Amino acid sequence: MGKREKVSKHSQDKEPNNKKIVIIFLVIFLIIAVIVGIMLFGNFDNKDNTNTYIKTDMTISNEDKTDNTVNEVADAEIEDLQGNYEVLGVLKIDKINLEKNILDQTTDESLNLSVTKFYGPELNEVGNFCITGHNYKNLFGYLDNLELEDTFEITDKAKSRKITYKVYDKHIVNTDELDCLSQETDGKKEVTLITCTPGGITRLIIKAKEI
């Protein structure tokens, strides 16, 4: 009987130890579960923030993209009429300090008001848009100062676009020579500026391409 009592007592001593071990394992398991949960939640949260940032950044990048030569001019302040003539847009040549409305018709009256459309497509479209003006100081009187590689800007009223053109040719023609009006531009946008030379016998031609 003594031996059996000892074995039974030994088993009873073991039970509390087993319970302690189980409790310790449960506590450790819970701690690990909490840590893993925090890590997983944290990664998910960071990933979501990163995606939001990337989308926002991409949106900003797309909005900031601009063409090198074409600029949208928000609410371009260009008058509708000058005299009895429609204003198509504005020609700005910084080198000779000139900024003039481009009128829709070439007549004796319109030429006394500003520079005018002489021939060609709509303003700032594919083709050769030809602009003429008197050789007056307040108009095309200093046009001869333009050289190859000089630039000027044209803003069209219809679509509020500003395009920069670069001079690639400059020459004198007789009044009956009309090659400068050609619309063969190989799908490019061109502008031809035309004015009289002193004496009015010949014409100064300045040709430019969109850059």
BAFI-3210 file (N, C-alpha, C; in Angstrom, 3 decimals, decimal comma, padded with zeros to 6 digits):
// residues 211
n [1|2|3|4|5|6|7|8|9|10|11|12|13|14|15|16|17|18|19|20|21|22|23|24|25|26|27|28|29|30|31|32|33|34|35|36|37|38|39|40|41|42|43|44|45|46|47|48|49|50|51|52|53|54|55|56|57|58|59|60|61|62|63|64|65|66|67|68|69|70|71|72|73|74|75|76|77|78|79|80|81|82|83|84|85|86|87|88|89|90|91|92|93|94|95|96|97|98|99|100|101|102|103|104|105|106|107|108|109|110|111|112|113|114|115|116|117|118|119|120|121|122|123|124|125|126|127|128|129|130|131|132|133|134|135|136|137|138|139|140|141|142|143|144|145|146|147|148|149|150|151|152|153|154|155|156|157|158|159|160|161|162|163|164|165|166|167|168|169|170|171|172|173|174|175|176|177|178|179|180|181|182|183|184|185|186|187|188|189|190|191|192|193|194|195|196|197|198|199|200|201|202|203|204|205|206|207|208|209|210|211]
n.u [000,831|001,990|003,641|001,788|000,497|002,554|003,027|000,554|000,522|002,670|001,716|-000,321|001,190|002,297|000,245|-000,431|001,897|001,753|-000,504|000,466|002,405|000,807|-000,671|001,383|002,217|-000,121|-000,228|002,151|001,492|-000,683|000,612|002,376|000,481|-000,762|001,409|001,996|-000,444|-000,415|001,777|000,899|-001,384|-000,182|001,466|-000,461|-001,802|000,246|000,709|-001,661|-001,575|000,664|-000,229|-002,223|-000,654|000,915|-001,041|-001,997|000,338|000,804|-001,409|-000,894|001,444|000,470|-001,188|000,666|002,020|003,146|003,102|006,029|005,780|003,145|000,785|-001,873|-003,953|-005,533|-008,695|-008,049|-007,420|-008,540|-009,755|-012,947|-013,556|-011,921|-012,299|-014,330|-013,730|-013,157|-011,254|-008,767|-006,664|-003,547|-000,444|002,826|005,932|008,743|011,363|011,228|009,576|006,760|003,284|000,357|-003,093|-004,488|-006,292|-009,292|-009,622|-008,115|-007,978|-007,932|-008,782|-008,595|-005,851|-004,841|-005,464|-004,326|-002,307|-003,040|-004,918|-003,876|-003,841|-004,462|-004,839|-006,935|-006,002|-003,017|-003,148|-002,519|-000,655|000,049|-000,086|-000,644|000,384|-000,096|001,114|001,355|004,339|004,865|006,032|004,663|003,611|004,634|007,084|009,636|010,203|012,229|014,360|014,273|015,920|017,273|016,413|015,308|012,435|008,815|005,505|002,190|-001,100|-004,141|-007,544|-009,838|-009,309|-007,768|-004,909|-001,397|001,284|004,692|006,814|009,605|011,917|012,879|013,484|014,241|013,610|013,495|010,879|009,365|006,349|004,647|005,344|004,336|004,992|005,501|003,097|002,402|000,814|002,001|003,267|004,167|002,570|002,994|002,826|002,961|004,010|003,820|005,178|004,488|005,486|005,808|008,793|010,959|009,730|007,974|008,143|009,002|008,571|009,051|009,719|009,136|009,567|008,373|008,456|006,547|007,882]
n.v [-001,211|001,222|001,838|002,310|004,574|006,404|006,559|007,558|010,010|011,179|011,418|013,233|015,477|016,006|016,957|019,748|020,912|020,259|021,731|024,290|024,383|024,167|026,514|028,402|027,914|028,644|031,363|032,218|031,587|033,308|035,766|035,657|035,486|037,985|039,687|038,904|039,609|042,395|043,026|042,135|043,771|046,255|046,183|045,955|048,377|050,214|049,499|050,246|053,025|053,602|052,933|054,851|057,158|056,779|056,799|059,402|060,820|060,071|061,187|063,909|064,100|063,549|065,754|067,755|067,429|068,932|070,124|070,934|073,031|073,771|075,448|075,527|078,276|079,586|081,023|083,071|086,443|087,907|090,222|090,281|091,694|094,006|097,128|096,621|093,985|090,507|089,175|086,853|085,906|086,417|087,827|087,658|089,062|089,056|089,960|092,227|093,734|093,541|093,159|092,126|092,058|089,525|089,931|088,835|089,336|090,627|093,781|097,165|098,739|097,045|096,527|098,922|098,866|096,650|093,595|091,015|088,061|086,551|084,290|080,732|077,989|077,504|079,349|078,325|075,676|072,692|073,365|076,303|079,246|082,435|085,677|089,102|092,489|096,092|097,935|099,593|101,432|100,768|098,351|095,991|097,173|096,709|094,144|093,123|092,833|090,346|087,194|084,025|081,261|082,852|083,362|083,431|083,957|082,672|083,084|081,512|082,458|080,855|078,243|078,782|078,419|078,575|078,773|078,267|079,460|078,959|080,787|079,808|080,566|083,358|085,781|087,779|088,571|089,048|090,865|089,248|086,683|083,780|081,544|081,468|081,152|078,541|075,496|073,137|071,559|069,272|068,114|069,741|072,595|075,823|079,268|082,199|085,347|088,430|091,395|094,677|095,761|098,650|101,179|099,499|097,754|095,119|092,153|091,288|088,176|086,110|082,984|080,450|077,607|075,441|074,653]
n.w [000,000|000,546|-001,600|-003,645|-002,734|-002,878|-005,708|-006,598|-005,328|-006,606|-009,214|-008,778|-008,149|-010,580|-012,215|-011,678|-012,690|-015,420|-016,151|-015,766|-017,785|-020,078|-019,852|-020,066|-022,728|-024,061|-023,470|-024,697|-027,355|-027,800|-027,558|-029,750|-031,804|-031,569|-032,185|-034,848|-036,035|-035,704|-037,319|-039,857|-040,231|-040,170|-042,477|-044,491|-044,204|-044,810|-047,462|-048,673|-048,305|-049,864|-052,448|-052,752|-052,744|-055,032|-057,057|-056,788|-057,329|-059,997|-061,213|-060,883|-062,394|-064,980|-065,361|-065,372|-067,733|-070,629|-073,961|-075,870|-077,677|-077,945|-076,076|-073,816|-073,478|-070,978|-071,020|-072,966|-073,398|-075,845|-078,049|-079,725|-082,058|-084,261|-085,326|-088,079|-088,331|-087,761|-085,102|-085,320|-083,860|-082,089|-082,958|-081,808|-081,643|-080,070|-080,553|-082,156|-080,702|-081,096|-081,023|-082,271|-083,284|-085,361|-088,171|-089,873|-092,608|-095,621|-096,540|-097,798|-095,699|-093,394|-093,370|-092,560|-089,946|-088,615|-088,710|-091,134|-092,129|-095,050|-096,653|-096,614|-094,152|-091,178|-088,249|-086,617|-087,506|-089,487|-092,396|-094,421|-093,028|-094,015|-093,341|-093,739|-093,772|-093,563|-094,320|-092,048|-089,192|-086,850|-087,503|-089,686|-090,028|-088,950|-089,605|-091,163|-089,474|-088,378|-088,203|-089,390|-087,337|-085,362|-083,241|-082,931|-081,550|-081,879|-080,922|-081,093|-081,243|-081,395|-080,319|-078,176|-078,154|-077,907|-080,031|-080,815|-083,334|-085,542|-087,442|-090,655|-093,212|-095,282|-097,601|-100,651|-102,928|-106,171|-106,956|-108,415|-107,846|-106,373|-104,928|-102,221|-100,999|-101,048|-100,024|-099,448|-096,991|-095,870|-093,905|-091,721|-089,458|-090,585|-090,904|-092,823|-093,111|-094,566|-096,188|-097,677|-099,337|-098,978|-101,077|-102,317|-104,469|-104,387|-102,306|-098,900|-097,515|-094,820|-093,536|-091,354|-089,124|-086,996|-083,799]
ca.u [000,000|002,866|004,136|000,686|000,271|003,630|002,773|-000,604|000,939|003,573|000,856|-001,004|002,176|002,602|-000,875|-000,278|003,002|001,234|-001,390|001,316|003,044|-000,242|-000,981|002,531|002,150|-001,242|000,179|003,137|000,756|-001,451|001,556|002,823|-000,660|-000,930|002,528|001,779|-001,582|000,029|002,656|000,084|-002,212|000,705|001,879|-001,613|-002,057|001,292|000,527|-002,774|-001,089|001,582|-001,024|-002,858|000,371|001,304|-002,113|-001,992|001,533|000,611|-002,379|-000,197|002,378|-000,275|-001,676|001,788|002,616|002,833|003,860|007,094|005,478|001,735|000,340|-003,252|-004,019|-006,839|-009,450|-007,210|-008,099|-008,404|-011,021|-013,674|-013,503|-011,146|-013,034|-015,390|-013,092|-013,008|-009,888|-008,508|-005,660|-002,539|000,940|003,751|007,337|009,480|012,600|010,961|008,616|005,504|002,154|-000,766|-004,206|-004,535|-007,667|-009,710|-009,667|-007,110|-008,546|-007,227|-009,171|-008,050|-004,394|-004,525|-005,743|-003,448|-001,869|-004,238|-004,790|-003,847|-004,123|-004,086|-005,815|-007,242|-004,818|-002,365|-003,494|-001,592|-000,678|000,849|-000,923|000,080|-000,004|000,484|001,002|002,063|005,698|004,814|006,787|003,808|003,154|005,755|008,194|010,930|010,213|013,518|015,334|014,235|016,929|017,049|016,405|014,493|011,117|007,675|004,369|000,841|-002,188|-005,408|-008,681|-010,838|-008,986|-006,909|-003,614|-000,234|002,309|005,931|007,339|011,005|012,208|013,806|013,787|014,016|014,025|012,732|010,245|008,602|004,928|003,922|005,830|003,386|005,402|005,505|001,759|002,178|000,310|002,726|004,077|004,486|001,812|003,473|002,224|003,900|003,508|004,587|004,952|004,708|005,351|006,484|010,112|010,886|009,420|006,808|008,313|009,149|008,006|009,894|009,059|009,699|008,862|008,691|007,812|006,299|008,989]
ca.v [000,000|002,411|002,181|002,879|005,937|007,257|006,757|008,442|011,358|011,685|011,808|014,477|016,569|016,297|017,633|021,204|021,282|020,182|022,883|025,485|024,340|024,482|027,956|029,145|027,777|029,457|032,778|032,456|031,545|034,553|036,867|035,531|035,820|039,449|040,305|038,642|040,417|043,794|043,132|042,030|044,971|047,378|046,088|046,263|049,817|050,911|049,231|051,073|054,401|053,700|052,969|056,161|058,138|056,580|057,279|060,868|061,304|059,878|062,177|065,191|064,042|063,664|067,119|068,655|067,205|069,957|070,062|071,942|074,165|074,125|075,711|075,964|079,596|079,638|082,274|084,051|087,739|088,427|090,863|089,633|092,517|095,249|097,772|095,738|092,718|089,508|088,916|085,410|085,586|087,451|087,575|088,318|088,907|089,763|090,581|093,574|094,355|093,648|092,316|092,624|091,190|089,034|090,118|087,732|089,708|091,578|094,879|098,421|099,216|096,173|096,677|100,134|098,609|095,641|092,593|090,293|086,776|086,731|083,025|079,544|077,275|078,202|079,703|077,260|074,359|072,192|074,152|077,526|080,405|083,607|086,936|090,269|093,750|097,224|098,203|100,759|101,193|100,137|097,063|095,136|098,037|096,174|092,699|092,759|092,540|088,925|086,357|082,595|080,737|083,681|082,764|084,276|083,186|082,987|082,553|081,548|082,732|079,786|077,122|079,286|077,733|079,392|077,954|078,973|079,169|079,351|081,234|078,940|081,135|084,799|086,170|088,820|088,093|090,015|090,853|088,200|085,370|083,328|080,261|081,571|080,838|077,098|074,771|071,874|071,696|067,924|067,851|070,596|073,920|076,875|080,635|083,077|086,775|089,130|092,856|095,350|096,350|100,089|101,461|098,689|097,019|093,703|091,747|090,547|086,946|085,420|081,714|079,821|076,331|075,117|073,914]
ca.w [000,000|000,606|-002,939|-004,416|-002,256|-003,409|-007,151|-006,718|-004,921|-007,645|-010,339|-008,408|-008,215|-011,981|-012,860|-011,661|-013,593|-016,795|-016,349|-015,905|-019,117|-021,057|-019,729|-020,626|-024,182|-024,539|-023,379|-025,774|-028,617|-027,920|-027,811|-031,144|-032,663|-031,526|-032,922|-036,286|-036,462|-035,817|-038,496|-041,067|-040,353|-040,486|-043,871|-045,328|-044,106|-045,551|-048,881|-049,113|-048,376|-051,001|-053,670|-052,824|-053,091|-056,427|-057,912|-056,723|-058,009|-061,422|-061,673|-060,961|-063,518|-066,221|-065,497|-065,611|-069,041|-071,597|-075,193|-075,905|-078,532|-077,871|-074,717|-073,659|-072,862|-070,334|-071,161|-073,667|-073,484|-077,205|-078,403|-080,819|-083,268|-084,343|-086,410|-088,558|-088,698|-086,717|-084,656|-085,325|-082,849|-081,827|-083,352|-080,891|-082,034|-079,016|-081,039|-082,694|-079,786|-081,828|-080,639|-083,059|-083,636|-086,736|-088,625|-090,750|-094,025|-096,105|-097,332|-097,532|-094,370|-092,345|-093,352|-091,805|-088,537|-088,021|-089,695|-091,567|-092,820|-096,496|-097,328|-095,859|-093,312|-089,934|-087,473|-085,835|-088,026|-090,505|-093,621|-094,446|-092,705|-094,525|-092,698|-094,410|-093,036|-094,158|-093,861|-091,173|-087,950|-085,825|-088,020|-090,090|-090,422|-088,485|-089,867|-091,772|-088,407|-088,046|-088,852|-089,250|-085,970|-084,466|-082,991|-082,570|-081,036|-082,356|-080,094|-081,828|-080,363|-081,455|-079,442|-077,093|-078,198|-078,246|-080,686|-081,142|-084,668|-085,727|-088,807|-091,387|-094,537|-095,424|-098,949|-101,342|-104,154|-106,947|-106,585|-109,129|-107,406|-105,356|-104,322|-100,753|-100,514|-101,205|-098,859|-099,324|-095,771|-095,375|-092,687|-090,631|-089,313|-090,976|-090,996|-093,714|-092,863|-095,839|-096,178|-098,786|-099,128|-099,258|-102,476|-102,656|-105,734|-104,063|-101,029|-097,962|-097,083|-093,660|-093,369|-090,064|-088,835|-085,599|-083,196]
c.u [000,860|003,332|003,049|000,399|001,321|003,405|001,629|-000,249|001,816|002,764|000,139|-000,070|002,436|001,505|-000,757|000,823|002,538|000,328|-000,593|001,932|002,035|-000,558|000,128|002,499|001,037|-000,885|001,144|002,439|-000,016|-000,552|002,020|001,714|-000,877|000,151|002,334|000,631|-001,204|000,870|001,850|-000,763|-001,379|001,123|000,743|-001,874|-001,031|001,119|-000,576|-002,352|-000,176|000,820|-001,704|-001,862|000,748|000,232|-002,139|-000,823|001,383|-000,362|-001,726|000,729|001,651|-000,770|-000,551|002,402|002,170|003,676|004,885|006,678|004,035|001,330|-001,115|-003,239|-005,419|-007,463|-008,601|-007,988|-007,816|-009,756|-011,647|-013,509|-012,495|-011,681|-014,198|-014,889|-012,951|-011,536|-009,703|-007,544|-004,670|-001,165|001,847|005,187|008,180|010,688|012,370|009,852|007,263|004,471|000,910|-001,853|-004,071|-005,992|-008,008|-009,729|-008,549|-007,797|-007,715|-007,520|-008,522|-006,536|-003,957|-004,747|-004,715|-002,875|-003,059|-003,908|-004,881|-004,268|-003,798|-005,197|-006,237|-005,954|-004,333|-002,825|-002,464|-001,777|000,166|-000,064|-000,139|-000,497|000,680|000,254|001,792|003,456|005,733|005,539|005,951|003,246|004,380|006,978|009,558|011,060|011,553|014,590|015,317|015,267|016,556|017,243|015,678|013,106|010,062|006,526|003,070|-000,167|-003,477|-006,563|-009,632|-010,570|-008,065|-005,589|-002,518|000,846|003,508|006,434|008,773|011,257|013,220|014,168|013,429|014,499|013,104|012,135|009,601|007,126|004,137|004,403|005,009|003,768|005,342|004,151|001,460|001,749|000,966|003,716|004,436|003,809|002,226|002,684|003,282|003,192|004,420|004,191|005,360|004,540|006,098|007,904|009,988|010,692|008,254|006,940|008,394|008,543|009,047|009,095|009,831|008,898|009,330|007,895|007,577|007,483|008,488]
c.v [001,253|002,845|002,856|004,318|006,891|007,569|007,736|009,867|012,003|012,170|013,110|015,679|016,995|017,141|019,157|021,679|021,274|021,363|024,168|025,546|024,720|025,965|028,805|029,106|028,632|030,945|033,127|032,512|032,845|035,739|036,850|035,936|037,329|040,142|040,129|039,496|041,871|043,993|043,086|043,272|046,174|047,372|046,446|047,766|050,597|050,736|050,112|052,522|054,600|053,781|054,312|057,219|058,036|057,109|058,792|061,437|061,181|060,896|063,532|065,216|064,219|065,079|068,070|068,491|068,306|069,763|071,184|073,181|074,626|074,295|076,135|077,308|079,762|081,020|083,376|085,348|088,371|088,999|090,184|090,384|093,648|095,984|096,882|094,327|091,789|089,303|087,401|084,999|086,726|086,955|088,366|088,002|089,719|090,519|091,995|094,274|094,591|092,672|092,882|091,578|090,744|089,082|089,107|088,059|090,689|092,573|096,128|098,914|098,370|096,305|097,954|099,950|097,692|094,751|091,688|088,918|087,033|085,454|081,877|078,959|078,132|078,396|078,528|075,856|073,959|072,971|075,408|078,732|081,670|084,896|088,090|091,526|094,847|097,373|099,520|100,415|100,471|098,785|096,206|095,947|097,513|094,663|092,233|092,446|091,074|088,159|084,893|082,181|081,636|083,050|083,839|083,367|083,642|082,311|082,652|081,698|081,543|078,671|077,508|078,523|078,726|078,477|078,832|078,502|079,685|079,668|080,292|079,488|082,616|085,199|087,254|088,218|089,268|089,864|089,756|086,788|084,914|082,002|080,295|081,217|079,331|076,442|073,396|071,982|070,347|067,645|068,687|071,903|074,968|078,225|081,412|084,525|087,538|090,631|093,434|095,750|097,851|100,355|100,625|097,870|095,509|093,422|090,998|089,351|086,339|084,138|081,031|078,536|076,196|074,323|073,100]
c.w [000,000|-000,757|-003,757|-003,996|-002,814|-004,880|-007,349|-006,360|-005,967|-008,848|-010,040|-008,463|-009,666|-012,632|-012,816|-012,603|-015,041|-017,108|-016,559|-017,292|-020,198|-021,047|-020,348|-022,152|-024,767|-024,543|-024,501|-027,134|-028,850|-028,227|-029,259|-032,103|-032,728|-032,346|-034,419|-036,820|-036,653|-037,062|-039,786|-041,278|-040,770|-041,939|-044,813|-045,365|-044,911|-047,041|-049,435|-049,257|-049,569|-052,300|-053,851|-053,266|-054,558|-057,363|-057,949|-057,501|-059,515|-061,983|-061,840|-062,171|-064,834|-066,440|-065,860|-066,989|-069,993|-072,821|-075,206|-076,674|-078,439|-076,418|-074,732|-072,924|-072,289|-070,479|-071,789|-073,868|-074,845|-077,601|-079,620|-082,134|-083,126|-085,560|-086,788|-088,854|-087,490|-086,381|-084,536|-084,220|-082,715|-082,261|-082,411|-081,298|-081,051|-079,553|-081,549|-081,882|-080,460|-081,264|-081,294|-083,229|-085,085|-087,174|-089,725|-092,232|-094,363|-097,031|-097,031|-096,118|-093,269|-092,233|-092,628|-090,307|-087,883|-089,120|-089,979|-092,148|-094,320|-097,217|-096,378|-095,015|-092,120|-089,142|-086,619|-086,229|-089,085|-091,802|-093,450|-094,249|-093,054|-093,937|-093,423|-093,572|-093,732|-093,543|-093,072|-089,879|-086,907|-086,285|-088,373|-090,519|-090,017|-088,728|-090,438|-090,719|-087,984|-088,861|-088,679|-087,798|-084,971|-084,326|-082,749|-082,173|-081,686|-081,429|-080,896|-080,839|-080,283|-080,449|-078,289|-077,016|-078,562|-078,810|-081,032|-082,501|-084,773|-087,204|-089,465|-092,772|-094,551|-096,806|-099,506|-102,618|-104,890|-106,626|-107,280|-108,769|-106,204|-104,698|-102,799|-100,149|-100,546|-099,904|-098,696|-098,165|-095,151|-094,026|-091,499|-090,586|-089,633|-090,979|-091,935|-093,432|-094,116|-095,638|-097,373|-098,391|-099,403|-100,758|-102,971|-103,927|-105,500|-102,684|-100,196|-097,449|-095,907|-093,448|-092,084|-089,904|-087,344|-085,039|-082,021]
res [m|g|k|r|e|k|v|s|k|h|s|q|d|k|e|p|n|n|k|k|i|v|i|i|f|l|v|i|f|l|i|i|a|v|i|v|g|i|m|l|f|g|n|f|d|n|k|d|n|t|n|t|y|i|k|t|d|m|t|i|s|n|e|d|k|t|d|n|t|v|n|e|v|a|d|a|e|i|e|d|l|q|g|n|y|e|v|l|g|v|l|k|i|d|k|i|n|l|e|k|n|i|l|d|q|t|t|d|e|s|l|n|l|s|v|t|k|f|y|g|p|e|l|n|e|v|g|n|f|c|i|t|g|h|n|y|k|n|l|f|g|y|l|d|n|l|e|l|e|d|t|f|e|i|t|d|k|a|k|s|r|k|i|t|y|k|v|y|d|k|h|i|v|n|t|d|e|l|d|c|l|s|q|e|t|d|g|k|k|e|v|t|l|i|t|c|t|p|g|g|i|t|r|l|i|i|k|a|k|e|i]
***
